[in-house]
């Protein structure tokens, strides 16, 4: 629109301004983006400042009368910066890993897996889960001597096999468990019953482990130990004790006693509260039967030997008597001649 036309439009009408549109036409097809055309604004250089400052009533627009697109018209037209297929932009989705929750009960259970003990004024931590299958190695066997002195039972048959990969870790934690349990069980004098039967060589504790146990035992426990009884001693345990004599005191060595059967043990200490493992009972029966068979064989061999000796003596005596009778007639004939 040129300046002449604008001047003519300004000269017509009361105010001389064009009538504002009552609707905003939409342009473009359904596949194109819809744009709203803005009304033309007349700018005249001839107008005064007063005219520019006026706000005519004709510029009031009723928004409800505007022809605006519906919300459904935008469903097929996304914003330019929004990708309708996020997977093509980020690539294959990576698996998400959720952090497992840790309940209060699991926390309490985890606390039970570790025990803190003080041995020799030094704090140690015991992994209870590692030694759980072997905790029966030490138990309380009741009391003796008027119910004051404790009986501690150590069952070597419950020790782990030495060919296990974690054997040293198990024995280290088991050692701490045995020492700490011993300190809790013992208040006054006590005795230890070592169940050696039914223990294969691969489960026998090593010399270093026994030496460490002896060195870590508190002086009070060493002093209050009155007897160390070994049930079903083998040549192996006898050899170990003989080798350990150089670092074991004479007093401790004098407390060691060997017992060959459960019957003999029952004659030494009360057995009411001692839990004897089934494998120990089986070994005891086998050893008892072997001892009875050995005695029976010895008796039979002795009886056979005595019978043989008697038979030989009788035969020799009979042979000597016959020669004597034969010699006497000859001697009589010689004398008569």
GITA-V497388 format. One record per pair of residues at least 12 apart in sequence whose ideal C-beta (glycine too) atoms are under 8 Angstrom apart, sorted by sequence separation. I is the first residue (numbers start at 1). GAP is how many residues later the second one is. D is the distance in Angstrom with one decimal. If there is no record, write none. Layout:
# GITA-V497388
i:gap:d
I:GAP:D
I:GAP:D
This chain:
# GITA-V497388
i:gap:d
24:12:5.2
25:12:6.3
114:12:6.8
140:12:6.7
141:12:4.3
241:12:8.0
24:13:6.1
114:13:6.4
115:13:5.6
139:13:7.8
140:13:7.4
113:14:6.9
114:14:6.5
138:14:6.8
139:14:4.9
160:14:7.8
262:14:6.9
113:15:5.4
138:15:7.1
159:15:7.8
241:15:6.6
112:16:6.7
113:16:4.7
138:16:5.6
139:16:7.4
137:17:6.5
138:17:7.8
21:18:5.5
137:18:5.7
262:18:7.7
20:19:5.6
136:19:6.5
137:19:7.4
262:19:7.3
137:21:4.4
18:22:7.3
136:22:4.8
137:22:6.0
262:22:4.8
261:23:5.9
18:24:6.1
134:24:5.6
154:24:7.7
228:24:7.6
17:25:6.4
134:25:6.5
233:25:4.6
263:25:8.0
134:26:5.8
230:26:6.8
233:26:7.9
261:26:6.7
133:27:7.8
222:27:7.9
225:27:7.5
228:27:5.0
230:27:7.1
232:27:7.8
233:27:7.5
260:27:7.4
261:27:6.2
227:28:5.5
228:28:4.9
229:28:5.1
230:28:5.4
231:28:5.1
232:28:6.8
226:29:6.8
228:29:7.0
229:29:8.0
230:29:6.8
232:29:7.8
152:30:6.5
210:30:6.9
214:30:7.7
222:30:6.9
225:30:6.3
227:30:6.2
229:30:5.6
231:31:7.3
10:32:7.6
36:32:8.0
204:32:6.2
215:32:8.0
9:33:7.4
152:33:6.1
192:33:6.8
204:33:7.4
207:33:6.0
211:33:6.5
214:33:7.4
10:34:6.2
152:34:7.2
171:34:7.6
175:34:6.6
179:34:6.9
190:34:6.0
191:34:7.0
194:34:6.8
196:34:5.6
197:34:6.2
198:34:7.9
210:34:6.5
214:34:6.5
231:34:5.8
34:35:5.4
150:35:5.7
178:35:7.0
182:35:7.4
183:35:6.7
186:35:6.2
189:35:4.9
190:35:6.4
191:35:5.4
192:35:7.5
194:35:6.7
196:35:6.0
197:35:3.3
201:35:6.5
6:36:6.3
10:36:7.7
130:36:7.1
134:36:6.8
150:36:5.6
188:36:6.5
189:36:7.8
190:36:6.9
191:36:4.1
192:36:5.1
193:36:4.9
194:36:4.7
195:36:5.2
196:36:5.1
204:36:7.8
207:36:6.5
211:36:6.3
229:36:7.0
7:37:8.0
137:37:6.8
150:37:7.3
175:37:6.5
179:37:5.5
189:37:5.1
191:37:7.2
192:37:7.1
194:37:6.7
195:37:7.4
196:37:5.9
207:37:6.7
6:38:6.1
20:38:5.8
150:38:7.5
152:38:5.9
154:38:6.0
156:38:6.9
157:38:6.7
171:38:5.9
175:38:6.3
179:38:6.7
183:38:6.9
186:38:6.5
191:38:6.6
193:38:6.5
196:38:6.2
214:38:7.8
1:39:7.8
7:39:7.5
17:39:6.7
19:39:6.7
20:39:5.9
34:39:6.8
130:39:6.3
131:39:6.2
138:39:7.6
149:39:5.9
151:39:7.1
152:39:7.1
153:39:7.9
154:39:7.1
156:39:6.3
163:39:6.3
182:39:6.4
229:39:6.8
130:40:5.6
134:40:5.8
138:40:5.3
148:40:5.7
149:40:4.4
150:40:4.2
151:40:5.8
152:40:4.9
153:40:5.0
154:40:5.1
155:40:4.6
156:40:5.8
157:40:7.5
159:40:7.2
162:40:5.1
229:40:7.4
15:41:6.0
17:41:7.2
20:41:7.1
26:41:7.0
137:41:7.0
148:41:7.4
149:41:5.6
150:41:7.8
152:41:7.1
154:41:6.8
157:41:4.7
161:41:5.1
162:41:7.1
175:41:7.5
196:41:5.4
23:42:7.0
24:42:5.8
25:42:7.5
127:42:7.8
131:42:5.0
135:42:7.0
149:42:6.9
151:42:6.3
153:42:6.7
157:42:4.9
161:42:6.0
15:43:7.5
22:43:6.4
23:43:6.6
24:43:6.5
26:43:6.7
130:43:5.2
131:43:4.9
138:43:5.5
156:43:4.3
160:43:7.0
23:44:5.2
24:44:7.9
33:44:6.2
138:44:7.2
145:44:7.5
159:44:4.5
162:44:7.7
128:45:7.9
140:45:5.5
159:45:7.6
127:46:4.9
131:46:5.6
157:46:6.9
159:46:6.3
126:47:5.3
144:47:7.1
156:47:6.6
156:48:6.8
232:48:7.6
128:49:7.8
156:49:7.0
231:49:7.4
126:50:4.9
126:51:5.5
232:51:6.3
124:52:5.2
141:52:6.3
232:52:7.1
126:54:7.2
232:55:6.8
124:56:7.9
119:57:6.8
117:59:6.3
119:60:5.5
119:61:6.2
115:62:7.9
117:63:3.9
119:64:7.5
115:65:7.7
193:72:7.3
193:76:7.2
149:77:7.0
191:78:7.1
198:79:7.2
193:81:7.0
195:81:7.3
198:81:3.9
195:82:7.1
197:82:7.7
198:82:5.5
197:83:5.1
198:84:7.0
195:85:5.4
198:85:4.5
197:86:4.1
197:87:6.6
197:90:7.6
120:96:6.7
119:97:6.4
120:98:6.8
119:99:7.9
151:118:6.3
151:119:7.9
158:119:7.5
157:120:6.0
153:121:5.8
151:122:7.4
153:122:7.2
155:122:5.7
157:122:5.5
151:123:6.7
157:123:6.8
144:125:5.4
155:125:7.3
144:126:5.7
142:128:6.5
142:130:6.2
143:130:7.7
142:131:2.8
141:132:5.6
142:132:6.5
140:133:7.6
141:133:4.0
141:134:7.4
139:136:6.1
136:141:8.0
